[in-house]
Amino acid sequence: MKDAKFAIGLVAQLLAATIILGAIIFWRGQWNMMRWIGLCIGVPALILLFIARFQLGKSFAVTPQARELVTHGIYSKIRNPMYVFSSLLVIGFVLAVQVPLLAVILLVLLPVQIIRAKQEARVLEEKFGETYRNYRQNTWF
């Protein structure tokens, strides 16, 4: 049952990110430099977001929880790659569709992700202590 929930969650998140990428590609308008830049940011961000989500595995949770300290793969360099790559995906989308008002999404998204990262760090430090502090010193965000 847990494996099925994991798979469904992974597919749902990939689908949502793919819809954003589809919007970049199929959005009405010119294929100018800004759209290409958005696509060049969005595609790698989508791929890396999916890899990060897959590597996080069953440790993924909507609320901060300390099931396991994931330190392999992308997580060996970035503590919160899902936040980093989802932000880059949104940046790519905003650049590609060239609707400046959509930048408001980032004004909401970035502070929320920073707050969540801090909450998660507290939970992980409480459970894993020195191991987490060492990991934190050797990784970015």
C-alpha angles and dihedrals in degrees: 000000000000091000090053092051090048092051093046092049092048093049092046092052093046090049092052092049091046090053089056090050090048089053089054092051100040100035112127115252142065126322094233131153094277092055092049091049089050090050092047089054096039101051098053090041090054093049093047091045090055092046091050091049091049092048091050088057117166091354088079113112135162091226123047109275134160106220097139136346105244109205104153132096115359089355089067088071105024124038094202107028094154090061093045096048096041088053091050090049090054091046089052090049094049092048094046098048092042096214103138092196088068088068084082086077088066092047088059099034100051099053091044091052093047090051091048091048090054092049091049091048091055092050093047093046091051092053103034101028115177093011090060093044090054091047091049092053091055099046139062124242 
